[in-house]
Amino acid sequence: QVQLVESGGGLVQAGDSLRLSCAASGRTFSSYSMGWFRQAPGKEREFVAALTRSGGTTYYADSVKGRFTISRDNAKITVYLRMNSLKSEDTGVYYCAAGSRGNWPVGADKSGWYDYWGQGTQVTVSS
């Protein structure tokens, strides 16, 4: 079992940066691939980024590629999402998720691939 708690969201201007953190509990954190998703008001939850158990391989949605960076520190049992050059369309609630299914990254951009979710942190980008 893994419990996830996101933090770092807030209200920023377009062009600003934010770093989200997702602190995990449990001794098996390094056994899980991790992902970030977001959900804007009135829209479905969408994939943002994911990375492998070791953090050595990453995977991004086209909409954030080149602006966002996902990383993890297994010693601190935390995963991060660095967001640069934020746009108004990045506004939403950001969720981190943990999954242990095989054949990564096949399916890792789908919410059903993940077993555990945090409660989310709000990011609002004003233009």
N, C-alpha and C positions, 0 to 999 in steps of 0.2 A: 504494500500500500504506500502511495506517495501523496502527500499533501502539498499543494502549491499556493503561494501567496505572491501576488504581483504588487509592485510599487513603482513610483517614479512618474506617473502620469501627471498631467496638469494642463493649464491654459498657456499656449505660446503663440507667437506671431509666425506667419508664413516665413519660411527661410531659416527659422531657428532649429535648434537641436534638442533632443531629449534622450535620456538613457533609461529604459525600463529594466527593472530587475524582477526576477521570479525566484524566490527562495523556496527550496524544497525541504521536506522533512523525510526521514527514512534513510536507512543505510544502503538502499539499492538504487540510489539516484543515478549512479554511473551505468546502470543496466538499461537505462531508458534513453531513447532518442527523444529530442525535445522539439516543440514547435511553438510558434506564435501565430495567433489568428486575431482578427479584429471584426467588429460588427458596428456598422454605422446605423443610425436611426432609420427604421423602416426597411433595412436591407438584411440579407442573410449573412451569416458569419462567413468570412473569407480568409483563406490562407495568406500568411505574410512571409514566414520563413521557417526553416527547420534545420536541424543539424544532428549528426550522428552521436552515438554514445561517447565517443572520444572527443568530439568537436572538430574532427579533422576534415569533415566534408559538410558543406552547407548547400542550401537549396532555397531559392527566393522566388516570390511572385514577380512577374515582369514589372508590375507597377511600382515596386520598391527597389528593384535591382540597381545597384550603384549608389543608393542613398542610405539603405539600412544595412546593418551588420549584426548578425546573430553570433553569440559566443557563449561559452560556458566555462565555469570553474568548478571542476568536480570536487576539489578540496573544500570549497566553500558551499558546495551543493546549491549553486545558483546559476541560472541562465540569464543572459542579458540580450537586450535589443537596443542597439545604438541607432537612433533615427536622425539623420541629417537632412537639411534642405526640405523641411516639412512643408506640406501643402495642405490646403483646406480639405482636400479629399482624403487626407490621412486621418481625419477626425473619426473617432469611434471608441468603443470599449475594446481594449486589448487584453487578450487571454493567452496565458501560456498553457501548454499541454504536454503530457508525457505519454509515450507509447513504446511498446516493446515488440511489435510485430516484425516479422522478417521482411526481406526483400526491399529494404529501404533504398531509394526514396519512393518506390512504387506505392502509391496510395498515401504518402505522407503529406500530401496537400489536401487531404480530405479529413474532416473532423472525426469521422468514424474510425480512423486509424488509431486514434488516441484513447487511452484508458482513463486518464486523470486530467482534471481541469482545475484551474484556479478560478477565483471569483471575478477577476478582471480589474483593470485600472483605466480610468477615463483619460483620453487624450483629445484635447480640443485645439484646433489650429485655426486662428482667425486670420482672415486675409486683409 
